[in-house]
Amino acid sequence: MKLNRQDCIVLDAQDQLAAYREKFSLPESEIYLDGNSLGAMPAHLPARMQQAIAGEWGQGLIRSWNDAGWIDLPQRVAAKVARLIGADADEVMVGDSTSVNLFKALASALRLNQGRKVILTERGNFPTDLYIAQGIAELFDAEIRYVDSDEAAVLAALDEDVAVLMLTHVNYRSGRIYDMKKITALAHAAGALCIWDLAHSAGAVHVDLNAAKADMAVGCGYKYLNGGPGAPAFVFVANRHIEDVRQPLSGWHGHARPFEFVQRYQPAAGISRMQCGTPPLLSMLALDAALDVFDGLDMPQLRAKSQALGDLFIRLVDEKLADFSFGIASPRDKELRGSHVALTHAQGYAIVQALIARGITGDFRMPDILRFGFAPLYVRFVDIYDTVEAIAEIMKNQEWNQDKFLTRKAVT
Ligand SMILES: *Cc1c(COP(=O)(O)O)cnc(C)c1O
């Protein structure tokens, strides 16, 4: 039996997370399926930022480092992130970007695993992960071993030369999820450390770093965590490693006693040593406030909704787009899929532009991927229905085939 729009409205009415949408401020009638690239703005943020800027900065000035608690804000934000990724509060540091944190983690891992020189990763990893690994390899005289994005290929490449296995949990293109626990255990058996990139996991996909015995992890603050453009990222180091970790960006905020202004660097005792310099406080305050949306939220329930949205999308694509030569680049099995679904089409870029013109925002990734992110806190089942209907119309009347949609913009 085919689903109709009314069926989707009923699904929304039964959705126990439906009320969370009210906590976000989205443009009227916008269907936003790009929360995996830039999360939507929590509705309470403008007031919080107004207070932070006019009050804490404008009136409190430098006193706010103490009086408004700015100095230990990164630790408080880290505790909120830790809960979402199955880590202890003192295993997570929030600050810098994902790229910078990956640099620190990779360097630390190579130093922990002295004598081994190979960084193992997948060719299809997110480019910044590959670029950072390439920079690290040059600096440490290490070697990168690239394999296909496939569990068997990864496992086959683990040998006694591999110092660190660096993988992204949810692939940014296909949305395919790796079995973190299994792969980490096999990497450990081969004597390698594991770094997981949680950019497309944190805040949408259930993650339990400590259950998987992960060594290190990094992730993004501006995707499903909704911290705002360029929000601080996070880095996780398992407690069993932290005392031995020496990360090379040895800035003063990672020092044991930053305000003694001594000449020699001495790393802080715990995870604080992963800090570098002064954090971007305003962005940190925004992320801090954004994370309050997750207060009391049950992550398995969130994950179940994200899977249901993805399943609905794939079902409707099968029903309504069969005549238009789309491919589905994501796993159909919801257990193997993150919170976005990727379609392929030769005219993918123009189709995405035509959707955006209709108020439906997804994105395009080279060479032919149309990505639709289903942030479970604010995407509705009826949004999925309307999106697939809109794609069907765009294909039927060749709406995509116009110069204004075919010309590439700088940010896709
Ligand atoms: C989005 C994303 C990043 C982003 O890194 P930045 O340093 O924040 O630009 C890194 N890795 C992956 C896998 C991503 O999806």
PDBQT file of the ligand as one rigid body, heavy atoms in Angstrom, charges set to zero:
ROOT
HETATM    1  C1  LIG A 501      32.205  18.338   8.523  1.00  0.00    +0.000 C 
HETATM    2  C2  LIG A 501      33.369  17.463   8.722  1.00  0.00    +0.000 A 
HETATM    3  C3  LIG A 501      34.595  17.979   9.144  1.00  0.00    +0.000 A 
HETATM    4  C4  LIG A 501      34.737  19.466   9.329  1.00  0.00    +0.000 C 
HETATM    5  O1  LIG A 501      35.992  19.864   9.769  1.00  0.00    +0.000 OA
HETATM    6  P1  LIG A 501      36.205  21.406  10.123  1.00  0.00    +0.000 P 
HETATM    7  O2  LIG A 501      37.560  21.463  10.683  1.00  0.00    +0.000 OA
HETATM    8  O3  LIG A 501      35.133  21.800  11.075  1.00  0.00    +0.000 OA
HETATM    9  O4  LIG A 501      36.038  22.198   8.875  1.00  0.00    +0.000 OA
HETATM   10  C5  LIG A 501      35.632  17.092   9.382  1.00  0.00    +0.000 A 
HETATM   11  N1  LIG A 501      35.476  15.769   9.187  1.00  0.00    +0.000 NA
HETATM   12  C6  LIG A 501      34.312  15.240   8.755  1.00  0.00    +0.000 A 
HETATM   13  C7  LIG A 501      34.173  13.770   8.570  1.00  0.00    +0.000 C 
HETATM   14  C8  LIG A 501      33.240  16.075   8.491  1.00  0.00    +0.000 A 
HETATM   15  O5  LIG A 501      32.093  15.568   8.049  1.00  0.00    +0.000 OA
ENDROOT
TORSDOF 0
